[in-house]
Amino acid sequence: MSSAEPTPRSTASGNAAVSPNAAVTQNPIATQDTPVRKSITVKAGLDTAFEVFTAGFDSWWPRSHHIGPVPMKRAVMQGHVGGRCYTEQTDGTECDWGEITAWEPPRRLVMAWKIDPQWKYQPDMAKTSEVEVTFTPVDNGATRVDLEHRNFARAGAGWETMRGMIDSEGGWNGLLRMFATEAEKQQ
């Protein structure tokens, strides 16, 4: 065993444990409720970046990413505390999926992610995860956008798989790139 691998030791129950000084590798499916953190720098000013992320949400959010029972027509993020995040479906219905809990344009927003691990609407705020997005001006008129999606375990059974999907290419990785492309077009 190399010195970089965890060193097993016995516990009182006879089960193997890992030395507290050992290096730890992360499994693809999360076992701890660690936040998903992503950052991207967009070639757009602060106001433009915030506006495209929020009021322009429909311009970059993919039609495949919704929890409605029929295809999505439009994605909406209402710009105020208590504002709904929802989709309009092609049959005329609306499908809620979030709620704005902090609104500080053009620097910060926080939303309750009201989607459960089965990708259904979860109205109970105590069982929702949370997304915080901050916007910081950087050199040459660009804006750094930092996103933290946290508190997955509040959603209950299946949160680990949900967190893994949100931390994947089809999750915030790809979504932030779509946002950046749209924000840069608007500059």
C-alpha positions in Angstrom: 0.0 0.0 0.0 1.4 3.4 -1.0 1.6 6.2 1.6 -1.0 8.2 -0.3 -3.7 5.5 0.2 -5.9 5.4 3.4 -4.6 3.2 6.1 -7.2 0.8 7.4 -7.4 0.2 11.2 -9.7 -1.9 13.3 -12.5 -0.5 15.4 -14.1 -1.9 18.5 -16.8 -3.5 16.3 -14.1 -5.2 14.2 -15.0 -3.1 11.1 -12.2 -1.4 9.2 -11.9 2.3 9.6 -9.7 4.8 7.9 -6.9 6.7 9.6 -7.9 10.3 10.2 -4.6 11.4 8.6 -5.2 9.5 5.4 -5.8 11.0 2.0 -9.5 10.7 0.9 -10.8 10.2 -2.6 -14.3 11.3 -3.6 -16.9 8.9 -5.0 -18.8 9.9 -8.1 -22.1 9.8 -6.0 -21.8 12.2 -3.1 -22.0 10.8 0.4 -21.7 14.1 2.2 -24.0 17.1 1.6 -21.3 19.3 0.2 -22.4 22.3 -2.0 -21.9 22.3 -5.7 -19.8 25.3 -6.6 -19.3 26.7 -10.1 -17.8 29.9 -11.4 -17.6 31.4 -14.9 -16.3 34.7 -16.1 -18.4 36.3 -18.8 -17.4 39.1 -21.2 -20.3 41.2 -20.2 -20.8 44.0 -17.7 -22.3 43.4 -14.2 -25.8 44.8 -15.1 -26.0 42.8 -18.3 -24.9 39.5 -16.7 -27.4 39.9 -13.9 -30.2 40.9 -16.3 -29.5 37.9 -18.6 -29.4 35.4 -15.7 -32.7 36.7 -14.3 -35.1 38.6 -16.6 -33.4 36.9 -19.6 -33.6 33.4 -18.0 -35.7 32.1 -20.8 -33.1 33.1 -23.4 -30.5 30.6 -22.2 -32.4 27.9 -20.1 -32.7 24.7 -22.2 -36.2 23.5 -23.1 -35.1 20.0 -22.0 -34.7 21.1 -18.3 -38.1 21.3 -16.8 -40.4 19.2 -14.5 -43.7 19.9 -16.2 -45.8 17.1 -17.6 -45.7 18.4 -21.2 -43.0 20.3 -23.2 -41.8 23.6 -21.9 -42.7 26.8 -23.7 -41.0 29.5 -21.6 -38.9 29.7 -18.4 -39.6 32.6 -15.9 -37.8 34.0 -12.9 -39.8 36.7 -11.2 -37.4 39.5 -10.0 -38.3 40.0 -6.3 -38.2 38.3 -2.9 -41.0 35.8 -3.0 -40.9 35.7 -6.8 -41.8 32.5 -8.5 -39.4 30.5 -10.7 -41.6 28.5 -13.0 -42.1 27.2 -16.6 -45.0 27.8 -18.9 -45.9 24.6 -20.6 -47.1 24.2 -24.2 -50.6 23.2 -23.0 -50.9 26.6 -21.2 -50.2 25.3 -17.6 -47.5 26.6 -15.3 -45.1 24.5 -13.3 -43.4 26.0 -10.3 -39.9 24.9 -9.5 -38.4 27.6 -7.3 -38.8 30.8 -5.3 -36.6 33.9 -4.9 -35.5 34.2 -1.2 -32.9 37.0 -1.7 -32.9 39.7 -4.4 -30.0 42.2 -4.5 -29.6 43.4 -8.1 -27.1 43.4 -9.8 -24.9 41.6 -7.2 -26.8 38.6 -5.8 -29.8 36.4 -5.8 -30.8 33.3 -3.8 -33.5 30.9 -4.7 -35.1 27.9 -3.1 -34.8 25.0 -5.5 -38.2 23.4 -5.0 -37.5 20.2 -6.8 -37.3 16.8 -5.0 -34.9 13.9 -5.9 -37.6 12.4 -8.1 -37.6 15.7 -10.1 -41.1 16.7 -8.9 -42.2 20.0 -7.4 -41.6 20.2 -3.6 -43.6 23.0 -2.0 -42.2 22.5 1.6 -39.3 25.0 1.9 -37.8 22.8 4.7 -37.2 20.1 2.1 -35.7 22.2 -0.6 -32.1 22.9 -1.7 -30.9 26.4 -2.3 -29.0 28.2 -5.1 -27.0 31.4 -4.5 -25.6 33.3 -7.4 -23.3 36.3 -7.0 -22.0 38.7 -9.7 -18.7 40.4 -9.3 -17.1 42.9 -11.8 -13.6 41.9 -12.9 -11.0 43.3 -15.4 -11.9 44.6 -18.9 -15.6 45.0 -18.1 -16.2 41.3 -17.5 -18.2 39.7 -14.7 -17.4 36.7 -12.6 -20.5 34.6 -11.8 -20.2 32.3 -8.8 -23.0 29.8 -8.1 -23.4 27.6 -5.1 -26.2 25.0 -4.9 -26.4 23.7 -1.4 -28.5 21.8 1.3 -29.3 18.8 -0.9 -29.8 16.5 2.1 -32.9 18.4 3.1 -34.7 16.9 0.1 -34.6 13.4 1.7 -33.9 10.0 0.1 -32.2 10.2 -3.3 -30.5 13.6 -2.7 -27.1 12.1 -3.5 -28.0 11.1 -7.0 -29.7 14.5 -7.5 -26.6 16.3 -6.4 -24.5 14.2 -8.7 -26.7 15.1 -11.7 -26.6 18.8 -10.8 -22.8 18.7 -10.6 -22.5 17.1 -14.0 -22.1 18.4 -17.6 -25.9 18.4 -18.0 -26.2 20.3 -14.7 -24.7 23.6 -13.7 -21.5 23.0 -15.8 -23.3 23.2 -19.1 -26.0 25.6 -17.9 -23.5 28.3 -16.9 -21.8 28.0 -20.3 -25.2 28.5 -22.0 -25.8 31.5 -19.8 -22.3 33.0 -20.7 -22.9 32.6 -24.4 -26.2 34.5 -24.2 -24.8 37.2 -21.9 -21.9 37.8 -24.3 -24.3 38.1 -27.2 -26.2 40.8 -25.3 -23.1 42.9 -24.4 
